Amino acid sequence: MRVILQRVRHASVSVDENTISTIEKGLLVLLGIEEEDTQEDIHWLCRKIVNMRIFSDENKAMNLSVKDIGGEILVVSQFTLYASTKKGNRPSFIKSAKPNTAIPLYHKFIKELDTHLDTPVRTGEFGADMQVSLLNDGPVTILIDSKNRE
């Protein structure tokens, strides 16, 4: 699994010009799933996300997690995180999980992430053409890959 974390002041996702989810201060999580992903990837990533110390404390140092600040999380499925651009100029998405694999993992990811927070995790709509709006705070944007554990 790959995620892009963006520290945001606010974010929202719309489908067909209708806003379906909104958050205030917290994290926008773009989630990519590949065929080989497992519950272990979900478990590791969810712990990493909720404990990532990327919010400022009273001394303006990045010392607080989304959990520490009572922040919100918006998860948006993003199969393009597994784009391969090795050949030509048209990306290949062959490493992205097919829906029959990705959808159950996506729901398990959201459910596990939800157990770590005091506020419900908000989501986009899996497989939909979504428009995501955000105000990136910092900007702080971090890529995490569960296979590389970096």
N, C-alpha and C positions, 0 to 999 in steps of 0.2 A: 504494500500500500504506500501511496505517496500522498502527502498533504502539503498544501501551501497554507501557512498561517499568516493572516494579516491582522495586525492589531488595529482596531477600528474605533472611531468615535460613534459611528452608527453604520448600519448596513441593511439592505433590503434586497429581496428577490421578487421579480414579477414574471408572470406567465400570461401571455395574451393581454398585456397592458393592465393586468390586475395584480396588485401587490399581494403576495401570498404569505410572506414572512418578513418581519422587521426585528432588528435588535438595536439596542443602544450600546454603550461602551462594552467592548469585549473582543471576540475573535470571529473573523470570517474564516471558515475552514473549507478549502477546496479539496475534495477527496477523489483520488484516482485509485481504482481497484484493478489488479491483474489476476489472471486465472489461478496462480499459485498461492494467493493470499489465504490466510487461515485465521482462526479465532486467536491464535497467538499474536498475529500482527495487530489485530484489533485491540487486544488487551494492552500490548506494549504502547501502541500509539495513543490510545485514550489516556493512559497514565501520563505519558509524556506531554500531551496537549494541556491537560488541566493543571499540571504542575510546572509548566514552562514559565520561568520568571522573566517576563518581558514587559511588565507594567511598572511604572515608576513609583518609588516610595516617597516619603516626605523629603528626602535629600536628592530627588530627581535621578536616583540610580535604579536600573532595572532589577528590582528585587522581589517583585510581587507577581503572583500568578493570577490567571483569570478567576480562579477559585477564591484567592485571597481578597480580591476587590469586589466579589459578588457580581462579576461581569456575566454577559450573555454570550452564547455561541450560536452561529448560523452555519450549518453544514450544507454545501452545495456539491452535488456529484459532478465530477470533471474528468471524463474518460480521456480527454486530450493530454492529461499529465503523463500519459504513457506514449506520446507521439514519438515515433522514430523518424529522424530527418537525415538518416545516413545516406540514402539514395535519392537523388533528384530533389525536386522542390515541392513535391506533394507529400505531406507527412503520412506515415503508415501508423495505424492504430491496432496492429495485430496483437500487441502485448496487452491491450486493454481487455478486461474480462467481459465476456458476453453477458447479456442481461440475466440469463438463468443462473449464473454464478454471482454476478455483481449485486443484483437486487437483494438477495438474502443477506449478503455481507454488509451492504449499505445499511439495512435495517438493524442488524446486530451492532454495527458500529455506533449508530445513533442511540440505541438502547443502552449500550455500555457507557457511552459518554454522558448520557442523561443521569446515570446513577451516581456520578461524581459531583454533580452541581446542585445548587439550591433552586435554580431556575430551569425551566424546561428548555431543551435544545430545540432550536428552530431549524427548519429545513427548506430546501428548494423542492422541486418535483423531479424525481429521477427520470431521465430520458427526455425531459421537456426542453424546448427552446426557451431558455431563461435569460432575463436581463438582470444583471446584478449591479446594484449601486452601493457605493461605500465611500466613506471618508477615512482613508488610511491615516492612522495616527503615528506620526514619527517622521517619515514612514518606517514601519517595522514589518518586514515580510521575510518569512523563514520557510525553507523547504526541508521536509523531513521524509525520509524513506525508511520504511520498516525493515527492509532487507539489508540496508547498509548500516542501520543503527547509528547514524550520525546526526 
